[in-house]
Amino acid sequence: MRTLSLIVLALLLAAAGAWWIVGGQADTSDASVTARAAEVAAQADTLSARMIPNDDLPPAGTRSLFDHLVAQNDGLPYPFEDLVDMIQRQAPEGSAPVQLAIPLGRSLLKAQADFHQPRVLYAADFHGPNTPASLGVAARGRLFLGFVENAREIEVISYNELAGRYEFQLVQDYAADGQRRIVYARRAVCTTCHQGATPIFPQRPWNETNAQPEIGSRIAAARDGEAYLGIPPQVPLAMPERFDELTDVGAFTVALQRLWIDGCDNDAMCRRTMLRLGLRYATDPGAFDVDADEVGRLRAMQPAHWPANGIAIPESDIRNRDPLAVGQGWRARLRALFEAAPDPTVGARDNEDLEAFDRLPKLPAALDPLTPRAPKRRLAADTLDGVYGIAALFTADDLRALDAASGYDAARLDAAVAALPDAMFDAAPVSRVRLLQALFAQIGVPVPDYCCLDASAMSAPVALTAPSLELSADSPLQPYAEYCFGCHRGNPAARLDFMSGEDEAAVAANIRGKPEIRDALDWARYENTAQASKLMPPPDSAEYARLRAAVERDPALLERMREQVPGLFDF
């Protein structure tokens, strides 16, 4: 009897211990990414929801920052280190990337990551310098990458300047032998975890990351101490801390659009006042008086338009989780009853494989990103967060340029805001670039250009749901698929997107319509000459190395590829 009592007591302690370990919730999550996606698809009926739609593709005429950078680079760099370098070239000299590794995480692709090939994260943390001719890229907190090499897929969260929202994209088949394709993901799926349509990250102390010594040491052991994709096995704790801060920037960027649109509804004077006060705070925060008359007028205007339940700042923080706690100590063994490691043979191999993800063991509800989270805060109508958010839109270079343009005269800058056309204050997303360009024009100085606004020279965005091209086994386009599609099919730059098409016939027609391809594949004529630069694929690409090897095995390969394109005298 005494033994039985001890067993019962142990079981009770186990249940209580497990309840305590997971933060008061012993139950595992019953959240399904498929079910949650259906819930998220139903938008709230607010003015901002109508002005900033939740469609998968970006609004017409707009594109993500990621798309613009890739288009200006003439294509998507490979490998991953080159992609990070391409983005970092926009940063001031010496600006280091924010990068870390998560071998045992909670992402949709978690089953494909491990200590040898962990999921790697990158966050842009820079404001590019302005020049008299061009505004710099304000990328801080506006561009995030997550790459799982085993899944051959990069998840991209990237801000859309004109649409006032983050875009969710995927780079599929991202491998040396892949057909690297950039698509827009299904937002309803992404926002099941990225609630509020923002980037997310765990809270301190970030036990899932390689800033934790035990995680770092296990990565080092699995990789014989070697860095992975440019990331050392162990990073300082400051790295995930900064990543966390940048996701918070993202959450407030989303909230600012609601403050600008819903907080003022159709009242242009409300938004004009918000901009004027935001610039005053940004240019001289020490002199900003929260009791000034104009501040009082804004506070008096906002309640007439404010949503009844306030304006939410999305919760971008998810609970910290220690993946190594399973199997260590008695508490860990109890925890193992409620949390199992993902099985790569069962888990999702890409972002389309939702059923496989849902078959993985469930996390405790408190730790599951699918579990609905309350907002970080709800802002009441007397808040000045809209003013502070507008101030945060502008970079230090922006403010120096505005000061110089206005002759360091705050009254002149105020007058420029007052003279802006009413259309600038319509109920639409607020844009740092549009505001700056309008202010410079009003002051009467040259208006700087911006690299990442005009989408007229870009190819049409591609949705994840768009069917992929199926080529027959004996198709003469197979070599093009293997060596050319990675750059010329789905390239955001329209001039380079000349191998797109819905089916094989359409792609073949587009290839036939590009006679320059014949010269680009004429290695015998142009190699080791002044015209060698026109040869494709580029000599520093993975495709070139593979095509070179294929030509050594099959010397007639290039000629067969050239035969698909009419020559000058073909009739």
N, C-alpha and C positions, 0 to 999 in steps of 0.2 A: 504493500500500500504506500509506504514511504517513497519507494522508487517511482511509482505511478504519479504521486503528487509532485515529485521533482520534475518529471517529464512535462506534466501539465504546466507547471510554473515556467519551465524553460520555453515552452511554446508561447505562453502569454508574454514573456519577456521578449521573445523573438518578434512577435507581432508589434509590441510597443516600440521595440528598437527600430524596426523597419519603418514604422510610422514616423519616428523622430528623425531618422536618417534622411528621409526624402522631404523633410520640411512639413510634417504633419499630414502627408497624404500617402498612405501606404498603397493605395490603389494605383495600378498602372494605367496609363492613358488609354482611353478607348477612341481617341481621335483618329480619324481616317483622313488622309490627305485628299482623297477623292470626295468625301462628304464635305469636308471643310471648303474645298474649292467651289462647290455648288453654293455654299452659304456666302462666300466672299463675292461671288458673281453678282449678287443682288446689291446694287449701289444705294446709298442713302440719297434721298431726294433733296439735295442742297444745291445752291447756286454754284458753289465750287465744283461739285460733282458733275454738273452740266458743262461747266467751262473747262474742266480737266477730266475728260472721259476716262473710263477704265478699259478701253479697248486694247486688244493685244498689240496692234500696230500703232505707231505714233500718229498724232494728228497730221493731216496733209500739210506738206511744206515744212515739216519739222523733223529733226533726227536727233539721236542721242550724241553726246560728246564722243563716245567710243566710235561710233560710225564716222564722225567727222575726222577724227584723228587717223583712223585706218584709211579713209579715202585720201587724205593728204599725204599719207605715206605710200600711196599707190598699191596698197594691199596689206594683208594681215601678216605680220612677221611670224616666223617660226625659227627656232623653238621659243619656249615661254620666256626665257631670259631676254631674247631679242624683243619680244612684245613689251616687256617691262621697260627696256631701254628706250624703245620708241616713245613711250609715254613720258618717261623721265627727261627726255630731251626738251620737253616744253618747260621744265622746271629751271629755276635759277641754278647756276653752276654750284656743284657740291651738295645739292639737295639729295639726301639718301631716301630710297624707297622705304615704305612701311610694309614689311613682309614677315610672315610667320607661317608655321606649319601646324596642322592638326591631324594626327594619325587616326584618332578614334573620336570622331565628331558626331554631329547630329544632322548633317545635311542630307538631302535626298540621295546623294551618291556615297553615303558614309560606308556602305559595305565594300566599296572598291578602293578604299584608302587603308594604309597600314603603316607600320614604322619604316619600312623600306621605301615606300612611295606614299607619303602622307598627302593629304589635301593641303595645298598651299594657297595663301591669301595675300592679296596686294591691295593697298589703299593709296590713292593719290593724296599727297599732303603738300601741295604747293600752289602758289599763285604765280603764274608766269609774268615776267616783267612787261610793262607797257612800253611802247615806243610812240613817237609822234604819229606814226602811220597806223599803228595797230594796237588794240587792247590785248593784254596777255590772257592766257587761259586760266580761269579761276577754277581749278580742279579740286581744291581741298574739300574733302568730304563729298565729292560728286562723282567719283569713279572707283569702283571696287571690282576685283576679279577673284574668283575662286576656281582653282584648277585641280582636277583629279585625273592624273595621267592614265591610270588604269581604265578609266571610263572614256578617255579621249575627248573630254568635254570641259570647256571653260564656261562658268556661269558669270555673267557680267551684269552689274547694276551701275547704270550710267545716267547722269542727269540730262534732261532735255531742256535747254535754255528757253525756248519759245513756248513749249507746252507746259512748263512749270511742274514737271513730274519726273520721277525716276523711271527709266525704261529697264525692263528685264529681258536680257538677251542670252543666247547660248552660242558658243562657237563649237559646232559639232565636228566630230571626226578630226580632232586636232592632234595629228600625229604625222610623223615623217612620211608615211605612206598613205595619209588620209586625203580626202577631198575637201578639207576645211571649209565649212559653211557657216555663215553668220545668220542667225534667225532670231526673230522676236518670240520670246517664250509666252506661254499662256499665263497672263497676269493673275487669273483667278486661282491658279495652282501656286504660283510664287508667293502670293500674298496670304496664303494659309499660314505660312511661317513669318513672312515679312509683313506682318500686320501693320496697316497704315501705309503700305507701299513704300517702305523705307529699308535701308540696310539695317541689319541686326548683328549683335555680338553678345557673348556672355559677360556676366558681371565679374568683378574681381573675386578671386585671384587668378582666374583664367586657367584652371587646371587642365583643360583640354589642349592647351597650346604648348609649343616647345620653349616657352619661357619658364615652364616648370622643370626643375632639374631632372626629375625622374623621367619625364617624357623626353627631354633632350638627350639623356643618356641612352635611352632605348633606341632613339633614332640613330644616335652615333654608333651604337653597337650593330644595328641592322645595316648601316652603311659604311662600316669601317672608318668612322670619323669624317667621311666626306660630306661636303655640302650637297644639298639637293635643289636643283633648279636655281642655284645662286643663293640659297638660304642655308646658313650654318645649322648644325643639329640643335644648338642651343642659342637662343636670342635673349637679350636683356628683358626684364619685366616691363621696361618702358615701352617695348614694342607693342604688346597687346593693349597696354594702357592707352597708347596713342590711337591704336585702331579703334578701341572702344569710344574714345572721344570723337573720332571722325564719324562714327555711326550716329552719335548724338547730334552732330552737326547736320547729318542727313535728316534726322527726325524733325529738327526744328525748321529745316528748309521746307519740308512738306507742310508743317504747321503754318509757316509764314504765308503760303499761298491762300490758306483758309482765312488767316487774319486779314489779308489784303482784299479778298473777294467777299467772303461771308461777313467779315467784321464791318464792312462798309456797304454791302449790298449794291444798290445802284447809285450811291451817293458819291459823285466824283470829287466833291469838296472834301469829303472825309479822307479819301485816298491822297488827295493833293496835300492835305495837312499832315498826313502820316509821312509822306515823302519829305516834306520840308523839315519836320521835326527829326526824322531819321538822319538827314544830312547834317543838321545842327549837332546832333549827338555824336555822329561819326567824326566830324571835323574838330569838335572841341568838347569831348565828354565831360571834362572837369567843370565846364561852365554851364552845362545843361541843367536847367531848373525844372524839376518835375511839378512845381507849383506855378509855373508861368501861365499867363492867360491863354496862350494858344494850346498848351497842353490841356488845360481845362476845357477848351472848346472841343478838342478831339474826344476827350472823355465824355463830354455831353452828347456828341454825335453818335458814338458807338452803340449805346444801349438801344437806339431805335432800330438797329439792324441786326443786333447780335442774336445768334441762334439760342433757342430757349435752353438747350442743355450745354451751352458753352462751346468753346473751340478746343478740341483735344490736341495735345502733343502726343504723337504715337509713342508707345513704349518700345524703344529699340533695344532694350536690355533683356536678355533671357537669363534664367538662373544659372549660376555656375554649376558645373558638373565635373566630378573627378572620375574619369573613366578607369583609373587604375585602382580605385577603391574596391572594385570587385575582385575578390580573391585574397585580400590582405586583411588579416585580423578578423575577430569575431563579428564586428560590425559589418565588415566588407562581405563576409560570408552570408550574413543576413540580407545584405543588399542584393547579393547575387540572385536571391529568390525572386527579386522584382525587376532585375535589369540584366539582360543577356547581350552578349557581343553579337554584332551583325555577322551574317554569313554571306560571303561574297558570291556564293553560288545561288543564293536566294534573293539577295538584295538587288535594287534597281541598278542597271548598267548604264542608264542614261536618264535624262529628265522626262522621257516619254513613258518610262516603265513604272507607272504609278502602282499598278497592282502588285508588282514585286516588292516595292517599298512597303506597301501596307501589310505584306506577309511577314515582315521582319518583327522580332520581339518588340513589344511596346515599352517605351520609357515610362518612368513614373510621371504622373500628370504634371507635377510641379516642374519637371525638367523637360517636358516635351514642348518644342516650339509651336506645335499645332494647337496647344491649349490656348484658348482665348485669353488675352492679356488686357487688363485695364489700362487706360491711357497713363502716360507718365504724369500728366497734369491736365486739368481742364481750366481753361482761361476764362475769367469773367469779363464783363463788358468794360470794367474800369482799368483793364490792363494796359500797359504801354509796351507789351511784347512786340506788337506790330512795328512800333518805332525802332526798337532795338534790332528787330529782324531786318528791317530795311537798311539800317546802318551796317549790319553784318554782311549784306550783299556785296558791298564795295571793298575792294582790296586797298592796301596801303598806297599802292601806285595810283589807283583810281582817285583817291582823296587828294593826293599830292597834285595830280593833274587838274582836278577841279579847282583846288586852291589857286594854282598858278593861272588857270584860264580866267578866273574871276578876279584876278589881281589881289588875292588874299583879302577880299572884301566880302564878308558874310552877307551883307545886305544885297550885293549884286547877285550872289548865288540864290538868295531867297527870291529876288525878282525874277530870275530865270525860271524857277519852279512855278511862280505865279503866272508866268507868260506861256507856259507849255500848253499846247492845245488840249481841249477837254478829252479828245479821243485817247490821250495817253492814260487817262484815268477811268476808262471803261472797266466794267466788271470782267476782267480777263487776267490771265497769269501775269505776274510782275516779273520783269526781266532786267537783270543788272545791265546787260549790254544795250537794250533799247532805251533805258533811262539815261545812261551815260551819253549815248549818241544824241539823244534829243536835247540834253542839257548843253553839250558842247555846241550844237547848232544854234541854240537859243542865245548862248553867250556870244557867239560870233567868231569862234575859232574853228580850225579845221577838224572835221569829224573823223576820228580814227575808225579803221575797218576792224573786223573781227573774223578770226579764222573759222569759227564753228557755228555759223548762223544760217548761211544760204545753202539750201539743199537742192537747188535747181539743177546742179550738175551731178547729182547722185542717182544711182539706180534705185528702183522701187524697193522698199523694205520687204523682207520675206518673213512670213509667219511660220512658226513651228509646224502648223498644221498643213502647210503647203506640201504637196506630194514630192518626194525625192525622185530624181531621174533614174529610171530603170533601163539599163542598156542590155541588149541581147548579148549572149556570150561571145558571139562572133562579130559583134559590131565593130566597124572600122573606127568608131569613136572611143573605143576602150583605151588606147594610148593617151588620148586627150584627157580622159577622165583621170588617168593615173598621174599624168605629168603636168597638166595645165589647169584643170578645174579649180584647184586650190587657190589660184590667183584670179582666174578669169570667169568664174561662175559664182555669182552672188557677191562680187566685189562692190562695196558701197560707192566707189567711183564709177559713174556710168560709162566713161570712156574706156574703162578696162573690163567692163562686165559684158564682153562680147561672146561668151559661151553659155549664156543663160538660155532658157527656153523650157516649156512645160513638158516636152517629150523629145524623143530622139530626133524626130524629123525637124522640129523647130531649132534644136541645137545645131544640127548639121547645116541647116540653112544659114544660121548666124555665122558659123565657121566659114562656109563658102563665101559669105559676104564680106570677109575680112582678108583680102589678098595679101596683106602684109605678113600673114602667118607663114606664107611660103618662104619669104626671106628670113624670118625669125628662126626657121628650122633648117636653113641651108648652111649647116656647119661646115661642110666641105669647102664652100666658097669663101666664107667670111672669117673662119677661125684664124687667129694670128694676123689679122689685118686691122686697118683703122676702123673698119665697120663691125668689129667683133661685138661691140656693145649692143647691137641690135639683136643678137642671138638670144633665144629663149630656150629653156628657163634660165634665170640669172645664175651665173657661175657659183654664187655663194648660197644657193638654195638647196634644200634636201632633194627637190625634184630633179635638179640638174645631175646630182651624183647618181641617182637611181636611173635616170635616162641614159647617162653616159655608160653605166654598166650594162643596161639593156641593149644599147647599140653595139657594144663589143660582142655580145652574144648573138645579135641579129643585125648585121650591118645595113640591111634594107629597111629597118624600122622607120627611120626619118623620112625616107622617100615615100613610104606608104602613108605616112601622116600628111606629107605635102600633097599627095594626090587627092586629098579631100578638099583642097582649095584650088579653084581655077587659076591657071597661069595667064600671063598676058595674052597669049595667042590661042587659048582654049576657045573653042566655038561650040 
